[in-house]
Amino acid sequence: MAAALQIFPLQSPVAIFLCVLVIILLAPLILRALRIPNIIGLIIAGMIVGPYGCGLLARDASFEIFGQVGILYLMFLAAAEIDMLDLRKNARKGALFGLLTFALPMGIGLVASRYAFGIGWLPATLIASMYASHTLVSYPVISRFGLQNSRSVIIAVSATVMAVLLALLVLAETISISQTGVFAWKGIAIMMGYMVIYSVAIAVIYPIITRWFFRKVADSVSQFIFIMALVLFAALLAQLIGLEAILGAFFAGLVLNPFIPTRSALMQRIEFVGNAIFIPYFLIGVGMLINVRVLFDGWSVACIALIMSSTALLTKWLAAFIAQKVFGMTSDGRLLMFGLTSGKAAATVAATMLGFRYGLIGEDLMNGAVVMILICCAVSSIVTQRAAVRRRMHIEEAEMRPDRQEGVRAARQLVAVSNPITAEGIMKLATLMRHPSNRLPVTALFVRRDDSPETRAIGRDALRTAAEAALGAGIKVKEVERYDINVTAGITAVAKENDVSDIIIGLHRKSNIVDTFYGTVIDSLLGATNKCVIMSRCFIPVNTVRSLMVIVPPRAEYETGFSDWVGRLSNLASQLGRRVNFLADPATIPYIQGVITAEKYPVHTHFEELRTWDDFIIFSNLIIEDDLMVVIGARRTSISFDNDLAQLPPFLGKYFKRQNLMVIYPEQFGAATEMPAPIDPLAHRVPTAPTTLPFSLQRLRSAYAAMRLELRRRRARRSRHRRL
């Protein structure tokens, strides 16, 4: 009997890990029937199996390691999934809300703790720092409902950094005063100096080494390990300079965000590993800290826990309420901000343990704080889930309104692959150009012109590589292998059979002097189909480009597929978090802006005027090797075609041999679509073909534009040299 009792807590690493996996698997399933959120289910499971429950598991080193990595994962994911453009737009609101969600709990909690518990100002300050800090324990709910880029979520996540940082500074200074009796201004100044040096170093060094590594190593597994190593190193470095590791993980996520597209195999791996192992491990570990039995040992602990929980939740709700009124947000936004900022874990646990260790708080206050963590986590997850459900329903209802005009059609993509080496890059580009809501499968096509075993093997490898790249991004793939002597005929036949809207193909590379820039396949393909044809040639991974440089011909807004290609490029820029620089005719610019505005694409754009072919040549000097140059072409006899565009293929072949290049021929000659509205709502001008100016005036205007572009080119090169 005694021997049997020695089995628990489990000692075998295999048994411990198996038990945790069973909890991760079954706890959400069991508690889902009781309408209890997954997060609370895992915390409750930790309470039951932990040392204060049945004693099945001890909180050993595995929970310390995996739990610590789990909280770092939470902070890293929160930063990596944020749209950087939206973050910059809401940076001031996030900072204001961060100050608000720190100051209100800190001020009210200080007075409430001082007089409710009858303790000194120093212990009351420590407890107030617990109220002021918070942890994004309910962020997995946000990810599950796809609300990472909601304005309220971005404000709450960005506010977390400031609130936690200030709370940790208060905690450190409180501990220091309790030991020395002196307020250490010098220590704060030194820490702030370390923070500045740390932030600058990470912001400068991490992009350089990440861009270099991604260009050298294309394997997604190796890229995942590399990213996690950078995150953990940033967290460790933050600890070494006296900061909290979670702040380092969050900052690393912000810096690495541009290199991790939302719809990519790399992001899928990061989310899978975190949500499957590390984050559940962390939540179970939090539950194992909670001793509910102390509530039944006497009324003192229960009263303390009730007061602490009420103060923490009410002050966080008050901060969210004020932010809602100031920012003009909906009630759902207020609840999302309150839910995300009311959960407590890492920083609160640290404050509790340090306060007890240094004698600032007694055992009753420590137990009350631990129970407060449970209550706050429960409220946080429940409120966040309910608000997320409501917000998701409102979004779905808005998308299903019958009066909603769909300016950009969902892409039905066909990706033509020719070899396994380039198949992955082309498929990744195709997935990034899709709208995140697009659930249509991608057709991967390999056309073979003979029945040799070598050709069949190349086709199978190419299709498998393309399918793996798409499936890694969560996109279904339809693999098609077709035998046809004429490659163009095979592509067009499959495109018609699958009602394809976009044909994506690798850009041909000249093999001899008589070969054309596009090659015979693409040349004939452009004449055989009116669908959108996208040709790509990237010498570096697409997620490492610095910006998109787009050249648009005059009258492009008249083409059938105008809105579609603007939408595809906006999706690409949004997924990559890059700026789009357009060189377009002055009459075309308002219509590009109109599509971006109407569809609410979160992209940062810049516009330059294109009036003559000389402007294109001058603009091309601004493009560096890290940019992706996009040229919008036009088929002969189409509305936007002119004699200058006839020079495009040889010009690109002569001057852009080593440039990352994409050439898009939009859908043309098809059924007319409604003209996109210009950005100016007061504009009532009916688009007409532009009037040709006299030759001399055109030359004068071109010379003036050339001078302006030359000055911009020099300024751009100087600024880029300074950044590099």
C-alpha positions in Angstrom: 0.0 0.0 0.0 2.8 2.4 0.9 4.5 1.5 -2.3 1.4 2.4 -4.3 1.1 5.7 -2.6 4.6 6.5 -3.6 3.6 6.5 -7.3 2.1 9.9 -7.0 3.1 12.5 -7.8 4.3 11.0 -11.1 8.1 10.9 -11.4 8.6 9.3 -14.8 9.1 12.0 -17.6 7.1 9.8 -20.0 4.2 9.5 -17.5 4.2 13.2 -16.7 4.2 14.2 -20.4 1.5 11.6 -21.2 -0.7 12.9 -18.4 -0.3 16.5 -19.6 -1.2 15.5 -23.1 -4.3 13.7 -21.9 -5.3 16.9 -20.0 -4.7 19.1 -23.0 -6.8 16.7 -25.1 -9.7 16.0 -22.7 -10.1 19.0 -20.5 -11.5 21.3 -23.2 -13.8 18.6 -24.5 -15.3 17.9 -21.1 -15.7 21.4 -20.0 -17.0 22.6 -23.4 -20.2 20.8 -22.6 -20.5 23.0 -19.5 -19.8 26.1 -21.7 -16.6 26.8 -19.8 -13.8 28.3 -22.0 -10.8 26.2 -22.9 -8.4 28.5 -21.0 -10.4 28.1 -17.7 -10.7 24.4 -18.4 -6.9 24.0 -18.5 -6.4 26.1 -15.3 -9.1 24.1 -13.5 -7.4 20.8 -14.7 -4.1 22.1 -13.2 -5.8 22.8 -9.9 -7.3 19.3 -9.8 -4.1 17.3 -10.7 -1.7 19.7 -8.9 -0.1 19.5 -5.5 -3.1 21.3 -3.9 -5.6 18.9 -5.6 -5.3 15.2 -5.9 -1.5 15.3 -6.1 -1.2 13.5 -9.4 1.5 15.9 -10.7 4.1 18.0 -8.9 5.0 21.4 -10.3 8.5 20.3 -11.3 11.1 21.7 -13.6 9.1 20.7 -16.7 6.3 23.1 -15.8 8.8 25.8 -15.0 10.5 25.4 -18.4 7.4 24.8 -20.6 5.3 27.3 -18.6 7.9 30.0 -19.0 8.2 29.3 -22.7 4.4 29.3 -22.9 4.0 32.8 -21.6 6.8 34.0 -23.9 4.9 32.4 -26.7 1.8 34.3 -25.8 3.5 37.6 -25.9 5.4 36.8 -29.1 2.3 35.6 -30.9 0.4 38.7 -29.9 3.1 40.9 -31.5 3.8 38.7 -34.5 0.1 38.5 -35.6 -0.5 42.3 -35.3 -0.8 44.2 -38.5 2.0 46.7 -38.2 0.2 49.4 -40.1 -2.7 49.3 -37.8 -0.3 49.2 -34.8 1.3 52.4 -36.0 -2.1 54.0 -36.6 -3.2 53.2 -33.0 0.1 53.6 -31.3 -1.0 56.8 -29.4 -4.3 55.2 -28.4 -2.4 52.1 -27.2 0.0 54.3 -25.1 -2.9 56.3 -23.6 -4.8 53.2 -22.7 -1.6 51.7 -21.3 -1.2 54.6 -19.0 -4.9 54.5 -18.1 -5.0 50.8 -17.4 -1.9 51.2 -15.2 -2.7 54.4 -13.4 -6.3 53.7 -12.3 -5.6 50.3 -10.8 -2.4 51.6 -9.3 -4.0 54.7 -7.7 -7.2 53.2 -6.5 -5.6 49.9 -5.5 -3.0 51.7 -3.4 -5.6 53.5 -1.3 -7.9 50.5 -1.2 -5.2 48.1 0.0 -3.8 50.6 2.5 -7.1 50.9 4.4 -8.9 47.6 3.6 -6.0 45.4 4.8 -4.5 47.8 7.4 -1.0 47.6 6.0 1.7 50.2 5.3 2.1 52.2 2.1 5.0 50.1 0.9 3.1 46.7 1.0 0.1 48.5 -0.4 2.2 49.7 -3.3 3.3 46.2 -4.0 -0.3 44.9 -4.1 -1.4 47.8 -6.3 1.3 46.8 -8.8 -0.5 43.4 -9.0 -3.7 45.2 -9.9 -2.0 47.3 -12.5 -0.2 44.5 -14.3 -1.9 42.0 -16.6 -1.1 39.0 -18.8 -2.7 38.2 -22.2 -4.0 34.8 -21.0 -7.1 35.1 -23.2 -5.3 36.0 -26.4 -5.7 32.5 -27.8 -9.4 33.2 -27.9 -8.7 36.3 -30.1 -6.5 34.1 -32.4 -9.2 31.5 -32.7 -11.8 34.0 -33.9 -9.5 35.8 -36.2 -9.7 39.2 -34.4 -5.9 39.9 -34.1 -6.2 43.1 -36.2 -9.3 44.5 -34.6 -8.7 48.0 -33.4 -9.6 47.3 -29.8 -7.4 44.2 -29.7 -4.4 46.2 -31.1 -4.9 48.9 -28.5 -5.1 46.4 -25.7 -2.1 44.4 -26.8 0.1 47.5 -27.3 -1.1 48.9 -23.9 0.1 45.6 -22.3 3.7 46.5 -22.8 3.5 49.8 -21.1 1.3 48.6 -18.2 3.5 45.6 -17.5 6.7 47.6 -17.8 5.5 50.3 -15.4 4.2 47.7 -13.0 7.5 45.9 -13.0 9.4 49.1 -12.4 7.2 49.8 -9.4 7.7 46.3 -8.1 11.5 46.5 -8.5 11.6 49.9 -6.7 9.3 48.7 -3.9 11.6 45.7 -3.2 14.6 47.9 -3.3 13.2 50.4 -0.9 12.1 47.6 1.5 15.8 46.4 1.6 17.7 49.8 1.6 15.1 52.3 2.7 16.2 54.7 -0.1 14.5 55.5 -3.4 17.0 54.5 -6.1 16.7 57.2 -8.8 20.1 56.1 -10.2 18.9 52.5 -10.6 15.8 53.6 -12.6 18.0 55.8 -14.8 20.4 53.0 -15.5 17.6 50.6 -16.3 16.0 53.1 -18.7 19.4 53.5 -20.4 19.7 49.7 -20.8 16.2 49.6 -22.3 17.1 52.2 -24.9 20.3 50.3 -25.9 18.5 47.0 -25.9 15.7 48.2 -28.1 18.0 49.9 -30.6 20.2 46.8 -30.8 17.3 44.4 -31.4 15.6 46.7 -33.9 18.8 47.0 -35.9 20.5 43.6 -35.7 17.5 41.3 -35.8 16.2 42.4 -39.3 19.7 42.1 -40.8 20.4 38.6 -39.6 16.8 37.4 -40.3 16.9 38.6 -43.9 20.3 37.0 -44.4 19.2 33.6 -42.8 15.9 33.5 -44.8 17.8 34.1 -48.0 20.3 31.3 -47.3 17.8 28.8 -45.7 14.4 28.0 -47.3 13.5 25.1 -45.1 10.4 26.1 -42.9 11.5 23.9 -40.0 14.9 25.6 -39.8 13.3 29.0 -40.1 11.0 28.1 -37.2 13.9 27.1 -35.0 15.8 30.2 -36.0 12.8 32.5 -35.1 12.3 30.8 -31.7 16.0 31.1 -30.9 15.8 34.8 -31.6 12.7 35.2 -29.4 14.3 33.3 -26.5 17.6 35.2 -26.9 15.7 38.5 -26.8 13.8 37.3 -23.6 17.1 36.2 -22.0 18.8 39.5 -22.8 15.8 41.4 -21.3 16.2 39.4 -18.1 19.9 40.1 -18.0 19.4 43.9 -18.0 16.7 43.7 -15.3 13.5 43.6 -17.4 10.9 40.9 -17.6 11.4 38.2 -20.2 7.9 38.7 -21.6 8.8 42.2 -22.7 11.7 40.9 -24.6 9.6 38.3 -26.4 7.0 40.9 -27.3 9.6 43.3 -28.7 11.1 40.5 -30.7 7.7 39.7 -32.1 7.3 43.3 -33.3 10.7 43.3 -35.0 10.2 39.9 -36.6 6.6 40.6 -37.6 7.5 41.7 -41.2 9.3 38.4 -41.9 6.4 36.1 -40.8 3.4 36.5 -43.2 0.1 35.6 -41.6 -0.7 33.0 -44.2 2.6 31.1 -44.4 3.9 27.7 -43.4 6.2 29.4 -40.9 3.3 31.1 -39.1 1.3 27.9 -39.1 4.1 26.0 -37.4 4.6 28.8 -34.8 0.9 28.8 -33.9 0.6 25.0 -33.9 3.5 24.4 -31.6 2.5 27.2 -29.2 -1.2 26.3 -29.1 -0.7 22.6 -28.9 2.1 22.4 -26.2 3.6 25.4 -24.7 0.6 27.7 -24.0 -1.5 24.8 -22.5 1.5 23.8 -20.4 1.6 27.4 -19.0 -2.1 27.4 -18.2 -1.9 24.1 -16.4 1.1 25.4 -14.4 -0.9 28.5 -13.4 -3.7 26.2 -12.1 -1.2 24.2 -10.1 -0.3 27.3 -8.1 -3.8 27.8 -6.8 -4.8 26.4 -3.5 -8.6 26.7 -3.2 -8.6 24.9 0.2 -7.4 28.2 1.9 -10.8 29.6 1.2 -12.3 27.1 3.6 -9.7 27.6 6.3 -11.3 30.8 7.5 -13.1 33.9 6.3 -10.0 36.1 6.2 -8.5 34.6 3.1 -11.9 34.6 1.3 -12.5 38.2 2.2 -9.0 39.2 1.1 -9.4 37.4 -2.2 -12.8 39.0 -2.8 -11.5 42.5 -2.1 -8.4 42.0 -4.3 -10.4 40.5 -7.2 -13.1 43.2 -7.1 -10.5 46.0 -7.0 -8.5 44.5 -9.9 -11.5 43.9 -12.1 -13.4 47.1 -11.4 -10.4 49.3 -12.1 -9.5 47.5 -15.3 -13.2 47.8 -16.4 -13.2 51.5 -15.5 -10.0 52.0 -17.7 -11.7 50.2 -20.6 -14.9 52.2 -20.1 -13.0 55.5 -20.2 -11.0 54.4 -23.3 -14.3 53.4 -25.0 -15.7 56.9 -24.5 -12.5 58.7 -25.4 -11.8 56.7 -28.6 -15.5 56.4 -29.7 -15.6 52.6 -29.7 -18.4 50.1 -29.4 -19.4 48.1 -26.4 -17.8 45.0 -28.0 -14.5 46.9 -28.2 -14.8 47.9 -24.5 -15.4 44.3 -23.5 -12.5 43.0 -25.7 -10.1 45.6 -24.1 -11.4 44.7 -20.6 -11.2 41.0 -21.2 -7.6 41.1 -22.5 -6.3 43.4 -19.8 -8.0 41.8 -16.8 -6.2 38.4 -16.9 -3.3 38.0 -14.5 -0.4 35.5 -14.4 3.3 36.0 -14.9 3.9 39.5 -13.5 1.4 39.0 -10.7 2.9 35.7 -9.7 6.3 37.3 -9.6 5.1 40.2 -7.4 3.3 37.8 -5.1 6.3 35.5 -4.6 8.8 38.4 -4.2 6.5 40.2 -1.7 6.2 37.1 0.4 9.9 36.3 0.2 11.0 39.8 1.4 8.3 40.0 4.1 6.2 42.7 2.5 3.0 40.6 2.6 1.9 37.8 4.9 0.6 34.3 4.1 -3.1 35.4 4.0 -2.3 38.2 1.4 -0.2 35.8 -0.6 -3.0 33.2 -0.7 -5.6 35.9 -1.5 -3.4 37.0 -4.4 -3.2 33.5 -5.8 -7.0 33.1 -5.7 -7.3 36.5 -7.3 -5.2 35.2 -10.2 -7.8 32.4 -10.7 -10.8 34.7 -10.6 -9.2 37.2 -12.9 -8.2 34.6 -15.5 -11.8 33.1 -15.4 -13.4 36.5 -15.9 -10.9 37.5 -18.6 -11.5 34.3 -20.7 -15.3 34.4 -20.3 -15.6 38.1 -21.2 -13.1 37.9 -24.1 -14.9 34.9 -25.6 -18.4 36.4 -25.4 -17.1 39.7 -26.8 -15.2 37.8 -29.6 -18.3 35.8 -30.5 -20.4 39.0 -30.8 -17.7 40.8 -32.8 -17.4 37.8 -35.2 -21.1 37.7 -35.7 -21.2 41.4 -36.5 -18.4 40.9 -39.1 -20.2 38.0 -40.7 -23.5 39.8 -40.9 -21.8 42.8 -42.5 -20.1 40.6 -45.1 -23.4 38.9 -45.9 -25.5 42.1 -46.5 -27.2 41.9 -49.8 -26.4 45.6 -50.5 -22.7 45.1 -50.0 -20.9 45.6 -53.3 -18.0 43.3 -54.0 -15.5 45.4 -55.9 -12.8 42.7 -55.8 -13.7 39.2 -56.8 -12.3 36.2 -54.9 -9.3 34.8 -56.7 -9.6 31.4 -58.4 -5.9 30.7 -58.8 -4.0 28.3 -61.1 -0.3 28.0 -60.3 1.6 26.5 -63.3 4.8 24.8 -62.0 7.6 23.5 -64.2 10.2 22.2 -61.6 10.5 21.5 -57.9 13.1 24.3 -57.4 10.8 27.2 -58.2 7.4 25.6 -57.3 7.5 26.5 -53.6 8.3 30.2 -54.2 5.6 30.6 -56.8 3.0 28.9 -54.6 3.9 31.0 -51.6 3.5 34.1 -53.7 0.1 32.9 -54.8 -1.1 32.2 -51.2 0.1 35.7 -50.1 -1.9 37.4 -52.9 -5.2 35.8 -51.7 -7.6 37.5 -49.4 -7.5 35.9 -45.9 -11.2 35.0 -46.2 -10.7 33.2 -49.5 -11.5 29.5 -49.0 -11.3 28.4 -52.6 -8.7 25.8 -53.4 -5.6 26.5 -55.5 -5.1 24.5 -58.7 -1.5 23.4 -59.1 -0.7 22.4 -62.6 2.2 20.6 -64.3 2.0 20.2 -68.1 4.3 17.5 -69.5 5.1 17.2 -73.1 6.3 13.6 -73.1 5.8 10.3 -71.2 9.4 9.8 -70.0 9.9 8.6 -66.4 12.2 11.6 -65.8 9.5 14.1 -66.8 6.8 12.3 -64.7 9.1 12.3 -61.7 9.8 16.1 -62.1 6.1 16.7 -62.4 5.3 14.7 -59.2 8.0 16.4 -57.2 7.0 19.9 -58.5 3.3 19.3 -57.6 4.1 17.8 -54.2 6.4 20.8 -53.4 3.7 23.3 -54.4 1.0 21.4 -52.5 3.1 21.3 -49.3 3.7 25.1 -49.5 0.0 25.8 -49.9 -1.1 23.3 -47.2 1.4 24.8 -44.8 -0.5 28.0 -45.2 -3.8 26.3 -44.6 -5.0 26.4 -48.2 -6.4 23.4 -50.1 -4.8 22.3 -53.3 -6.1 20.6 -56.4 -3.1 18.9 -58.1 -3.4 18.4 -61.8 -0.9 16.7 -64.1 -1.8 17.1 -67.8 -0.2 15.7 -70.9 -0.1 18.1 -73.9 2.4 18.8 -76.6 1.5 22.5 -76.4 2.1 23.8 -72.9 -0.1 26.9 -73.5 -3.0 24.7 -74.7 -2.7 22.6 -71.5 -2.7 25.7 -69.2 -5.7 27.3 -71.0 -7.7 24.1 -71.0 -7.2 23.5 -67.3 -8.0 27.2 -66.6 -11.3 26.9 -68.5 -12.2 23.6 -66.8 -11.7 25.1 -63.3 -13.1 28.6 -64.1 -9.8 30.2 -63.1 -9.4 34.0 -62.7 -5.7 34.2 -62.1 -2.9 32.3 -63.8 0.4 32.5 -61.8 3.6 31.3 -63.6 7.3 31.7 -63.2 8.9 34.3 -65.4 10.8 32.9 -68.3 14.6 33.2 -68.3 16.2 33.7 -71.7 18.2 30.7 -72.9 19.6 32.1 -76.2 20.0 35.3 -78.2 16.9 34.8 -80.3 14.6 34.0 -77.3 12.1 36.6 -76.2 12.0 38.1 -72.7 8.7 36.3 -71.9 9.4 33.2 -73.8 7.2 31.4 -76.3 4.9 29.9 -73.6 4.0 33.2 -71.9 3.8 35.1 -75.2 1.3 32.6 -76.6 -0.5 32.4 -73.2 -1.2 36.2 -73.2 -2.8 35.8 -76.6 -4.7 32.6 -75.7 -6.5 33.9 -72.6 -8.0 37.1 -71.3 -7.6 36.1 -67.7 -5.2 37.7 -65.3 -1.7 36.4 -65.9 0.9 37.0 -63.2 4.6 36.3 -63.9 7.1 36.3 -61.1 10.8 36.1 -60.7 12.2 36.5 -57.2 15.9 36.0 -56.4 15.2 36.3 -52.6 12.3 35.0 -50.5 9.3 37.2 -51.0 8.9 37.8 -47.2 12.4 39.5 -47.2 11.6 42.3 -49.7 11.7 45.8 -48.4 8.9 47.4 -50.4 6.7 47.0 -53.6 7.4 49.4 -56.5 4.4 49.3 -58.8 4.4 50.9 -62.3 0.9 51.4 -63.7 0.2 52.4 -67.4 -2.3 55.2 -68.2 -6.0 54.3 -68.6 -5.4 51.1 -66.5 -8.7 51.8 -64.6 -10.7 51.0 -67.7 -9.6 47.4 -67.8 -11.9 44.6 -66.6 -9.5 43.3 -64.0 -8.4 46.7 -62.6 -9.9 46.2 -59.1 -8.7 42.6 -59.0 -5.0 43.3 -59.5 -5.1 46.2 -57.0 -6.7 43.8 -54.5 -4.1 41.1 -55.2 -1.2 43.5 -54.6 -2.9 45.0 -51.5 -3.3 41.5 -50.1 0.4 40.8 -50.8 1.5 44.1 -49.2 -0.8 43.5 -46.2 0.5 40.0 -45.6 4.1 41.1 -45.8 3.6 44.4 -43.9 5.3 46.4 -46.7 4.7 49.8 -48.2 3.4 50.0 -51.8 4.9 52.7 -54.0 2.7 53.4 -57.1 3.9 55.2 -60.2 0.7 55.9 -62.1 -1.0 58.4 -64.3 -2.6 61.3 -62.3 -6.0 60.3 -63.6 -5.5 56.7 -62.5 -4.3 57.4 -58.9 -7.7 58.3 -57.5 -9.2 55.0 -58.7 -6.4 53.0 -57.1 -7.0 54.8 -53.9 -10.7 54.2 -54.3 -10.3 50.4 -54.5 -8.0 50.4 -51.5 -10.3 52.6 -49.5 -13.6 50.7 -50.5 -12.2 47.3 -49.6 -10.4 48.6 -46.4 -7.1 47.1 -47.2 -4.6 47.8 -44.3 -1.7 48.9 -46.6 0.6 51.9 -46.5 0.8 53.5 -50.0 2.7 56.2 -51.7 2.0 57.7 -55.1 4.2 59.3 -57.8 2.9 60.6 -61.1 3.7 58.8 -64.4 3.2 61.0 -67.4 5.7 59.7 -70.0 8.0 56.7 -70.6 10.9 58.8 -69.3 9.3 59.0 -65.9 9.3 55.1 -65.8 13.0 55.1 -66.6 13.9 57.6 -63.9 11.6 55.9 -61.4 13.4 52.6 -62.0 16.6 54.1 -60.6 15.0 54.2 -57.2 14.6 50.5 -57.1 17.2 48.5 -55.2 17.9 44.8 -55.1 15.7 44.2 -52.0 12.6 45.7 -53.6 10.0 43.9 -55.6 9.3 45.7 -58.8 5.7 45.1 -60.2 4.8 46.2 -63.7 1.2 46.3 -64.9 1.2 45.3 -68.6 -1.5 45.5 -71.2 -2.3 43.2 -74.2 -2.3 44.7 -77.7 -5.5 46.4 -78.7 -6.6 46.7 -75.1 -7.7 50.1 -73.7 -4.5 50.8 -71.7 -2.1 49.6 -74.4 0.1 52.2 -76.1 3.3 52.1 -78.2 5.5 52.7 -75.1 4.3 49.3 -73.6 5.6 47.6 -76.7 9.1 48.4 -75.4 8.4 46.9 -72.0 9.7 43.3 -72.5 13.0 44.2 -74.1 13.5 47.0 -71.6 12.9 44.7 -68.6 15.2 42.1 -70.1 18.0 44.6 -70.7 17.9 46.7 -67.5 16.4 44.4 -64.9 18.2 41.1 -65.2 18.9 40.8 -61.5 15.8 42.6 -60.2 13.0 40.9 -58.3 10.3 41.3 -60.8 6.5 40.7 -61.2 4.6 41.4 -64.4 0.8 41.4 -64.2 -1.4 41.4 -67.3 -4.9 42.1 -65.9 -8.1 40.5 -67.2 -8.9 42.3 -70.4 -11.5 42.2 -73.2 -14.0 40.5 -70.8 -17.4 41.5 -69.6 -17.4 45.1 -68.4 -17.4 45.7 -64.7 -18.5 48.7 -62.8 -15.9 51.5 -62.8 -14.3 51.7 -59.3 -15.2 54.9 -57.5 -12.4 57.5 -57.1 -11.2 58.3 -53.6 -12.9 61.8 -53.7 -16.6 61.2 -52.9 -17.4 64.6 -54.4 -16.0 63.8 -57.8 -18.6 63.3 -60.4 -16.3 63.3 -63.5 -17.2 60.5 -65.9 -13.9 58.9 -67.0 -13.0 59.5 -70.6 -9.8 58.9 -72.6 -7.3 61.5 -71.6 -6.6 64.3 -74.1 -3.2 64.3 -75.7 -1.1 67.4 -75.0 1.1 69.1 -77.5 4.5 67.5 -77.9 6.5 70.4 -76.6 4.3 70.7 -73.5 4.7 67.0 -72.9 8.5 67.3 -73.0 8.5 70.3 -70.7 6.3 68.5 -68.2 8.5 65.4 -68.5 11.6 67.4 -67.8 10.1 68.9 -64.7 8.9 65.5 -63.4 12.4 64.1 -64.2 14.0 66.8 -62.1 11.6 66.1 -59.2 12.2 62.3 -59.4 16.0 62.8 -59.5 15.9 64.8 -56.3 13.7 62.2 -54.7 16.0 59.5 -55.9 19.0 61.1 -54.3 17.2 61.7 -51.0 15.9 58.1 -51.0 19.4 56.7 -51.7 21.0 58.8 -48.9 18.3 57.7 -46.4 18.7 54.0 -47.4 22.4 54.2 -47.0 22.0 55.7 -43.6 19.6 52.9 -42.6 21.9 50.2 -43.9 
